[in-house]
Amino acid sequence: MKVLGINGSPRKGGNTEIIINRVLDGLKKRGWETDYAQIGGQVFRGCIACGGCFKNQDGKCTIKEDRFNEVFAKMTEADAIIIGSPTYFADVTSETKALLDRAGYVAIANGHLLKGKIGMAVSAVRRGGSIHVIDTINHFMHLSRMIVPGSTYWNMVYGRNKGEVEGDEEGLANMDHLAAVTDWLGRAVKPVLDSYPLTGASCAD
């Protein structure tokens, strides 16, 4: 199985990167193939509501000037996706929001391409506001028909300066448990993923 970590933080080597890699490492130890995509700090345009993804239905966004289509292709290939963002005014970074809006629309336009995938939201925070960050990402995942596992607490780790999250033992333990739960869930879901219920009166189409 394959897991993709997406980092919405513009800070290289920062706390968000640390916690994403913590979960990735936990899954790698359990035999998962891991991949990583950095979007924070890069040019990532928001959705322009052109409707091109519904018209073309080619699994791509019509905006070709940034890395969205490259990252979205990785999302469709993965069995599980971690999306991490630092807490910016009690919400995700602008790059993360751009990804969520466009990925959600392109996925829906092409037969719900993210359905049945496991989705995890993680956030680094100085003190408060990260629950809203997690909510924003989880809302995207729920609307994309993804499966969102729980853990021991909210998936947040405390720290502002680089590396400070390393001192949050409870937060890091939560990341380790999240990896374990995702591995358990992935192994349970993989054999029946092709029978994911779609829409209709019988939910069998």
C-alpha positions as CSV (number, residue, x, y, z in Angstrom):
1,M,0.0,0.0,0.0
2,K,1.1,3.6,-0.6
3,V,0.7,6.7,1.5
4,L,1.3,10.3,0.4
5,G,2.2,13.1,2.8
6,I,1.4,16.7,1.6
7,N,3.0,19.6,3.4
8,G,1.2,22.9,3.3
9,S,3.8,24.7,5.4
10,P,6.2,27.1,3.6
11,R,8.9,26.4,6.3
12,K,11.4,23.8,5.2
13,G,12.3,21.4,8.0
14,G,9.6,22.9,10.2
15,N,7.2,21.3,12.7
16,T,4.5,20.4,10.1
17,E,7.2,18.5,8.1
18,I,8.3,16.7,11.2
19,I,4.9,15.4,12.2
20,I,4.0,14.4,8.6
21,N,7.3,12.4,8.4
22,R,6.5,10.9,11.8
23,V,3.4,9.3,10.5
24,L,5.1,8.4,7.2
25,D,7.9,6.7,9.1
26,G,5.4,4.7,11.2
27,L,3.7,3.4,8.0
28,K,7.0,2.7,6.3
29,K,8.0,0.5,9.2
30,R,4.8,-1.4,8.6
31,G,5.6,-2.0,4.9
32,W,3.9,0.9,3.2
33,E,5.5,2.7,0.3
34,T,5.8,6.4,1.2
35,D,5.7,9.6,-0.9
36,Y,6.0,13.3,0.0
37,A,4.8,16.4,-1.7
38,Q,5.8,19.9,-0.7
39,I,3.3,22.6,-1.6
40,G,3.7,25.3,1.1
41,G,5.8,28.2,-0.1
42,Q,5.1,27.5,-3.7
43,V,2.8,29.2,-6.2
44,F,-0.5,27.3,-5.8
45,R,-3.5,29.1,-7.3
46,G,-7.0,28.7,-6.0
47,C,-9.9,27.3,-7.9
48,I,-11.2,29.8,-10.6
49,A,-14.7,28.1,-10.9
50,C,-14.2,27.7,-14.7
51,G,-15.9,24.2,-14.7
52,G,-13.3,22.9,-17.0
53,C,-12.7,19.8,-14.9
54,F,-16.4,18.8,-15.4
55,K,-16.2,19.5,-19.1
56,N,-13.0,17.7,-19.8
57,Q,-13.2,14.9,-17.3
58,D,-9.6,14.0,-17.7
59,G,-8.7,13.9,-14.1
60,K,-6.9,17.2,-14.3
61,C,-7.4,20.9,-13.4
62,T,-7.4,23.3,-16.4
63,I,-4.9,25.5,-14.6
64,K,-1.5,24.2,-15.8
65,E,0.8,26.9,-14.4
66,D,1.5,25.3,-11.1
67,R,2.1,21.8,-9.6
68,F,-1.5,20.9,-8.8
69,N,-1.9,18.2,-11.5
70,E,1.3,16.6,-10.5
71,V,0.3,16.5,-6.8
72,F,-3.3,15.4,-7.6
73,A,-2.0,12.5,-9.7
74,K,0.0,11.3,-6.6
75,M,-3.2,11.6,-4.5
76,T,-5.2,9.4,-6.9
77,E,-2.4,6.8,-6.8
78,A,-2.2,6.6,-3.0
79,D,-4.2,4.4,-0.7
80,A,-3.8,7.0,2.1
81,I,-3.2,10.7,2.2
82,I,-1.8,12.9,5.0
83,I,-2.4,16.6,4.6
84,G,-0.6,18.8,7.1
85,S,-0.7,22.5,7.7
86,P,0.6,24.9,10.3
87,T,-2.0,27.0,12.0
88,Y,-2.4,30.4,10.3
89,F,-5.0,32.6,11.9
90,A,-6.8,29.5,13.1
91,D,-6.9,27.9,9.6
92,V,-4.8,26.2,6.9
93,T,-2.3,28.0,4.8
94,S,-3.4,29.5,1.5
95,E,-1.6,26.8,-0.5
96,T,-3.3,24.1,1.5
97,K,-6.7,25.7,0.9
98,A,-6.0,26.0,-2.8
99,L,-5.2,22.3,-3.0
100,L,-8.3,21.3,-1.1
101,D,-10.7,23.3,-3.3
102,R,-9.2,22.2,-6.6
103,A,-8.7,18.6,-5.6
104,G,-12.2,18.3,-4.3
105,Y,-13.7,19.7,-7.4
106,V,-11.5,17.6,-9.8
107,A,-12.2,14.5,-7.9
108,I,-16.0,15.0,-7.9
109,A,-15.9,15.9,-11.6
110,N,-14.3,12.6,-12.5
111,G,-16.4,10.1,-10.6
112,H,-15.1,10.8,-7.1
113,L,-11.5,9.8,-7.6
114,L,-10.7,10.0,-3.9
115,K,-13.5,7.7,-2.7
116,G,-12.5,5.0,-0.2
117,K,-9.0,6.4,0.4
118,I,-7.9,7.0,3.9
119,G,-7.4,10.6,4.8
120,M,-5.5,12.2,7.7
121,A,-5.3,15.8,8.8
122,V,-2.4,16.9,11.0
123,S,-1.4,20.3,12.3
124,A,1.3,22.0,14.2
125,V,0.3,24.9,16.4
126,R,1.8,27.3,18.9
127,R,-1.1,27.2,21.3
128,G,-4.7,27.4,19.8
129,G,-6.6,27.3,16.6
130,S,-5.5,24.0,15.2
131,I,-8.8,22.2,15.6
132,H,-10.2,24.5,12.9
133,V,-7.3,23.6,10.7
134,I,-8.1,19.9,11.2
135,D,-11.8,20.6,10.6
136,T,-11.0,22.3,7.3
137,I,-9.0,19.4,6.0
138,N,-11.5,16.8,7.4
139,H,-14.4,18.5,5.7
140,F,-12.6,18.2,2.4
141,M,-12.0,14.5,3.1
142,H,-15.5,13.7,4.1
143,L,-17.0,15.5,1.1
144,S,-14.5,13.5,-1.1
145,R,-15.9,10.3,0.3
146,M,-12.6,9.4,2.0
147,I,-12.4,7.4,5.3
148,V,-11.0,9.5,8.2
149,P,-9.6,7.4,11.1
150,G,-9.5,8.7,14.7
151,S,-6.6,8.5,17.1
152,T,-5.9,9.2,20.8
153,Y,-6.6,12.9,20.5
154,W,-6.9,15.7,17.9
155,N,-4.1,15.2,15.4
156,M,-2.1,18.3,16.5
157,V,1.4,18.8,18.0
158,Y,2.5,21.9,19.9
159,G,5.5,23.9,18.8
160,R,6.2,27.2,17.1
161,N,10.0,27.4,16.5
162,K,11.6,24.7,14.3
163,G,11.8,21.4,16.1
164,E,9.8,22.4,19.1
165,V,7.2,19.7,18.4
166,E,9.9,17.1,19.3
167,G,9.2,18.0,22.9
168,D,5.5,17.3,22.8
169,E,5.5,13.6,23.8
170,E,1.7,13.3,23.8
171,G,1.4,14.8,20.4
172,L,4.1,12.6,18.9
173,A,2.5,9.5,20.5
174,N,-0.7,10.5,18.8
175,M,1.1,10.6,15.4
176,D,2.5,7.1,16.1
177,H,-0.9,5.8,17.0
178,L,-2.4,7.4,13.9
179,A,0.1,5.5,11.7
180,A,-0.9,2.2,13.5
181,V,-4.6,2.9,13.0
182,T,-4.1,3.8,9.4
183,D,-2.2,0.6,8.8
184,W,-4.9,-1.5,10.4
185,L,-7.6,0.3,8.5
186,G,-5.8,0.2,5.2
187,R,-5.4,-3.6,5.4
188,A,-9.1,-4.0,6.2
189,V,-10.3,-1.7,3.4
190,K,-8.0,-2.7,0.6
191,P,-9.6,-6.1,-0.2
192,V,-13.1,-4.5,-0.6
193,L,-12.2,-1.1,-2.0
194,D,-13.7,-2.0,-5.4
195,S,-17.1,-2.4,-3.9
196,Y,-17.3,1.1,-2.3
197,P,-20.9,2.1,-2.4
198,L,-21.6,4.9,-4.8
199,T,-25.0,6.7,-5.3
200,G,-28.5,5.7,-6.3
201,A,-31.4,4.1,-4.6
202,S,-29.7,0.7,-4.2
203,C,-26.2,2.2,-3.6
204,A,-24.9,-0.6,-5.9
205,D,-24.1,1.3,-9.0
